[in-house]
Amino acid sequence: METTFDVRIWDVRVKTGRPRKGGKPGRKSYVVRWVVAGHEFPKTYATSALAESFRSKLVVAQRNGEAFRVVDGLPVSMARAENDQSWFTFAQEYADMKWSHAAAKSRAGNADALATATLALLASSRGKPEDKVLRRAMTGWAYNTYRRDTSRPADVEAALEWLGSHTVKMSRLDDLTMLRGVLDRLALKMDGTAAAAKTVYRKRAVVFNALEFAVEKRLLLKNRLPEVKWTAPKRVRAIDTRVVVNTRQGPQLLAAVAEQKVMRVPAGSSEPVIVTRRSSGPRLVACFGAMYYSALRPEEAVMLRDVDLKLPRKGWGELLLSETAPIAGAAWTDSGERRDRRQLKQRAKGEVRPVPCPPPLTAMLHRHVEQYGVADDGRLFRSLDGGDVAESTLARVWDKARQAALSEEEYRSPLARRPYDLRHACVSTWLAAGVQSAQVAAWAGHSVAVLHEVYAKVLAGLEEVSLAKIATILGLVEEE
């Protein structure tokens, strides 16, 4: 915001209005006029005392060497006082501003970060409810645009009322010490232990963006968060190569998914038997296969539809991805469903990402469609009752597959601990096969820079192979 010291303050001018009925003189008003950077600003008062009081504040600010804002002509200190609002009120406005254009997971993430920051921006602790109650009130209602005005429990109602009058004014966020306290709070979990580096970076980004919005609203002159000399926890983005399965383990795990049955031990018996209830495992083999062979994210795989398949009867095909459905929770989606159906990550609505489909996956997908068909909307993968595949179902089926296909030592290790690790295995395989980074990044759905950062260790392991190829081209390898 532009400020200046080019200020001239004139004497109070008396202004008389038009004569009133009966010949009575018009009412007097008192006008304070001052000029800031060539722009004149008038302010009218009903009494001389009020006008002189306001003028004296301008004069004192000028004598103290304070800058004046060009936009409204006020000294910086006066502008803050007039426009100041509480952090709690501002944070709700920020959540509302972001809501309509944000993905459901981003909405939940924004609320989480704002709630954490709020606990560091309390004006007092007198009568303070427990932190867990305050946090539930903020993430469940205050920072959720859709739910804010819905009914809430008595303890939440009391917590929201308390927050309404017990957070600091926005002008306090010009204080670096105050901002340091916010950053320190972001680095901790509710139990006081250190938060994961990824979580800290995400929350800090939300707070930074909120302060930028405060500058836009003229509640702050500047976002001073970058000025805080604060050491953030080190963030490791490169994958742990121990999670990557090899070309033998991958198919074994998929076979273990296909062979799953629902077992139980009858009363009075020590031997488990197969029960008639169906297992989700066989219905999800191709879903996990899409992650392993084509590097789909789990939220992309569960949304695969028949129109996305460009497959021959045998051999290489292609998957045309256009939709994803990450788990966010019903409270944060526009539809009220747990999965937030939307366009691909960091892509425009309707944009398609083609991905190669190797022959084993082509066969899996054909078998799946022949055996289970598709939903009315074309989705290949559904729950046993026909709904969306739950995240808990994927995790449960995958854990059973790991127990069945891996040794005890491998099961206890990080090897393919999450379904997402199948995507890492696929990308690592593409890189090991010599596919260029730009092509791998395009298939995987992220930038080359992110590819190099996340798969740095995999790329480092391929250096010797690359050097050997260069040596061969240059004729530096002696033939045996």
N, C-alpha and C positions, 0 to 999 in steps of 0.2 A: 504494500500500500504506500502511495506517495505521501511524503511529509515534507514540510518546509519550515524555515525560520523567518521567511519573508512575511511579517505580520504587522499590520497597523490597526490600532484600536481607537475608535472615535468616542467622543463624549456621548452620554445618553441624550437622546433627542426626544422632546415632548411632542406628541402628536395629538391634535384635537379633532374629534370626529364631527360629523355634521350636527348642526343645532337640532335639538329635539322639539317636540310639540310644545306650544306655549312659550316659545322663545328661550327655553332653557339652553344653556351652552352644551355643546357636544361633550361626550365623555373623553377624558384624557387617557392616553396610553403612552407607554415609555419604551422607546426602541433603542436597543443596543446594536450598533453596527460596527463591524470590523472587516478587514480585508486580508485575505490569505492568498499569497501568490497571485495577486491581481483579481481575485474573485471576491465580490462583496457578499457578506452574510448578515442578514438582519434577524433579530429575535425580539418579539414584542411582549411586554409585561403590563399587567393592569396597575401596578403600583411602582412608585419611584424606588422604594426599598428593594424590591425584587430585581429590578433592572440594575441597580447599582451593585447588588450582591453578585449577580452574574458577571457584570463587567469586571469587578475586582478579581474574580477567579481567572478571567482571561489575562488580566494584567499581571497577576502573580505568576501564572504559568509562563508568560513571556519573559518576565524578569528572572525566572529560575532557569532560563535557557531551554525550556521544553519545546519540542517540535509540535507543530500543528498539522492536522490532517487536511489535505487539499480537498478531499471528497466532501467533507461536511464542515470544515473550518474549525473544528474543536481541537483543543490540546489533547494529546494522546491519553493523558490520565482521565480527563473528563469523558472522553469518548468511551473508554473502557467502563467507567462507572455507569454511564447511561445505558450501555448495551450489554452489560454483564448479565450472565445467567448461570445457573448451577450446572455442574458437569452432568448430573443425572438427567436434567431436562435436555441438555445438548445431546447426550449420548442416544436418547430416544429419537431425536430428530435425525441424527446420523443414521441410525438403524433404519428409519423410515425412508430416508433418501436412497439408501443402497438396496432396499428390499425388492422393488419391482424389476430391477435389471439383474439381480443376483441369482445364482443357482441356489438350490435348497441347501447344499452343504456349505456354501459360502455364507448364507444367512445364519446358519447354526454356528459357523466359525466366528462370524462377526459378533454375535451375541456372547459367545464364550469369551472372546478377547475383551469386549467392553465390560463384562461382569468382573473379570479379573482386575482390569484397570480401576474399576469403581471402588474395589476394596482398598485400593491404595490412595483414593482421593476422597476419603471421608473427612468431613470438617470436625467431627467429634465422635466419641464413642459412647456418649451418655445415652442410656436406654437402648443400646445397639442389640438387635437380634443376633442369633448365631450366624456365623458365616455361611453355613450350609443352607440356612433358610433364606438369607439374602441372595445367595447365588441362585437358588431355585426360583425365587421371585423374579430375578432379572432375566435368566435364560428362558424361563417358562412363560413370562408375561411382559415385563417392561420392555425388553429388547426384541420381542416378537410382534411385529406389526399386526398380524392377523389375530393374535390371541390377547392382545393387551386389554381390550375392553370386555373380555369374557369373564364369567364367574370364576372366582378363585377361593381357595381355603382361607380361613380366618388368619392363620399365621402369615400367609403370603400377603394378604391385604394389609396387615399391620406392618410388614417389612417394607412394602412399597410406599406406604405413607411415611415411614421413618426416613427412607431414602430421599423422599421428595424435599426434605428440609435439612439433610445432614451431609451433603456433598459440597465440595469447595466450589467457589466461583471460577468461571473459565479464565479470568485474568490471572489466577494463581498458576496457570500452566505456562506462564512466561518465566517461571522460576525453575532454573536448572536442577536445584535440589529436589523440588517436587517431581520433576520428570524422572530423575534418577530413582526415586522411590517407586514410581510406576514400573520402570524397567526391572527393578529388583523383584517386584511382585510378579511380573510376567514370567520370571525365571523359576518360579516355584509352583508346585502342585498345591492342592488344598491342604494336604497333610504336612506341608512345609519342606518336603524333599524336592530335589532338583527336577525340573521338567525336562522333557526331551528337547534337544536343540531345535529340531524341526518345529515343535510346538511353539517355542519361544520366538523363532523367526516369524512364524505365521501371525502370532498375536502382536508382535511389534509392528508388523506391516499394517495391521488393522488400526492400531493406535496412531501410527504415522499418518495414515490416510485420513483419520478422523481429525487430526490437528490441521491438516491441509484444508479440510472442510471448514474448520473454525476460522482459519485465515480468510477463506472465501466469504464467510458470513460476517467478517470484520469483528469477530470476537477476540482475535489475536492479531497482532501486527506481523508475527512471523512464527513459523513452525521451528521451534528451537530444539526439537528432539535430536537431530544429528549433532548438535553441539555438546551433548552429554558425553563425557569421557567414560564410557562404560564398555566393559569387555563382554561380548556375547559368547555363549557357549559354542564350541566348535561344532560345526555341522558337517556330517559325513554323508555325501550324496551317492558316492560310489557303492555299488552293490557288494555285498559280501560274497565272494566267489564260492564259498562253502554251500550256498543255497542252491547252486546250479546243478541240476541233474544231468547225467551224461546220456548218450543215445541208447544205452541199454536200460538205464533206470527209468527213463521217461515212459517208454512203452509198457514196462512192467507195472508202473503205477496206474496207467490207464486201464490195463487188464484187471488190476485189483478193484478198480471202480466198477467195471462191468460185472464182476463176479460177486458183488455184494448181495447178501440175502439178509432178511430180518430173522434173527435167531433169538430164542429164549430158552430158559431152563425150566421145564415143568416142575411143579411141586412134587417132592418125593423122588426126584430124579437128579442125577449128576451130569447127565448128557444133554447138551443143547439140541434143540430141534428147530427145523425151519417152520415158521408159521405162515399163514396164508396172506397176512398183510404185506403189501408190496413195499419194496425198497426203492428209495430215490436214486440209488447208485446207477443201475443200468440206464436210466433215463438221462443221466448227466455225463455219460462217457464222451460224447461228441462235444459237449460244452467245455470240459477240461481239455479235450483234444484241440479245440480251437485256440485255447491259450498256449498249449505246448507247440503246436505246429504252425500257427499263424500269428502268435504274439498278441492275441486279443487281451485286453483288460477284462477282468471278471464282469464288470458292469457293461462291457460291450458284448461279451459272449452271451450273456443271458438275454440280450435283446436281438440276437440274430434271428432273421426272418427268412421265409422261403424266397422272397423277392431279392434277398441279398446274395443268393447262391448262384454263381455262374459256373456250373460244374458239368464236365463231360461224364459219361458213365464210368470211365476209369481215367486215371492219370491226373495231371495238374489242372487245377481249376482256379477260381478267383472268388474272393469274398468282397462284396461291395458294402462297406460299413457306412452308416449314416446316422445311427442313433445309439445313445448310451443311457443307462439308468442306474446311477450310483445310489447307494442307500443313504438317506438323509433323515428319515423319520417323518411321520405323517404331519407333525406340527409345523414343518418347514416347507412342505411342498404345496403348490397351488391346487393339486388334485386331491390332497388329503391322503394319498397313498405313501407307503414307506419309500418306495423307489421314485426318484425324480427323473422322469423321462424327458430327455432333451437332446440337443445336437451333440456331436462329438466334442471331446475336450479341446478347447482353444480353436474351435472351428465355427464357421458361420452355419446358421440353420440351413439344412438341405445339402450341405457340402458332403461329398462322398470320399472315403479313403479306401482305395483298392488294396487288397492284401493277397499275396499268393496262397493257394490252398494245395499243399502237397498231396500226393496220391493216397497215403494212409488216412488223411483227414477227409478226402473226397469219399472214400469208402465208408468211413464212420458216419458221415452226414447222410449218405444214401440209406444206410441201414436204419439210422434213427428215424428218418421221415417215413420209411416203409413200415417200421414197427409201431411208431407212436403218433404219426401224422403231425399236423400243425394246429395251432390255436386259430380261432376265428380271425384274429388280426395277423396271422402268419407267423407268429413266434414259434420257434422250434422247441424251446425248453420251457417247461412249466412245472409247477409243483404237482403233487399227487392229486390235488383237488382242482387243478387247472389254472391256478393263480401264478403270480410272479414267483420265481425261485428266490427263497429267502437266503440271506447271507449266512445265517446259522446252518442252513441245510448244506450249502457248499462246504462250509468249514467241517461239519460233522462227517460228511461223506469222504472228504479228503483225508481227514484224520484216520478213518478206518482203512483207507487205501494205503496210507503210509505204514500203519501197523502191520498190514498183511504183506506188503511188498518189500519192506526194508528190514534189515537186521536190527536187533535191539540197539546196537551202537549207532546205526544210521538214524533210527527213529528218534533217539535222544539228541541228535545233532541238529544244526539248522537246515539240513538238506531238505529243500522243497517243503519247508514248514507251512507255507501259505500257498493257496492256489495261485496267487500273483507270481510266485517264483517260477511257475511254468512259463510265463511271459519272458522272464529273465533268461531262462534256458533257451528259448527260441531265438531271441535277439543275439545271444552269445554264439549260437550255432551259425546264424547268418554271418556274423563277423568272422568266425573261424573259417567259414567257407570262402572268404575273400570278397564278399559282397561289399561294394563301396559304401562308405559311411552315409553319404547323402541318400542313397537308396534305402538303406536300413532305417534311417531316421524317418523317411517318408512312409515306409510300411508300418513302422512302430507308432507313428502319430506324434512325434515331437521333433524338436529342432536338432540340428547336427551338434550344436554346442551342448545341449542336454545329453545327447547320446554319448559324447566324449567324456562328459563329467560323470554320468552314472555308470558307464561301462569302461571307465579308465583302466581298471585292473585287467579286464578282459583284453583290451587293446594292447596293454603293456605286454601281456603274455604272448601276443601275436607278433611282437617286434622281430624276434629271431627268424620266424618264418618269412616275414617281409624282407628282411635283410638278405636272407638266402636267395629269395627270388631276384632281388636286385643284382646280387653277385653273379647269378646265372646269366642274366641279360648282359652284364658287362663282361662276361667271359672270364670271371675271376675264379670260377670253380674248375678245378682240374678234373678231367674225366678219368675214371678208374680203369 
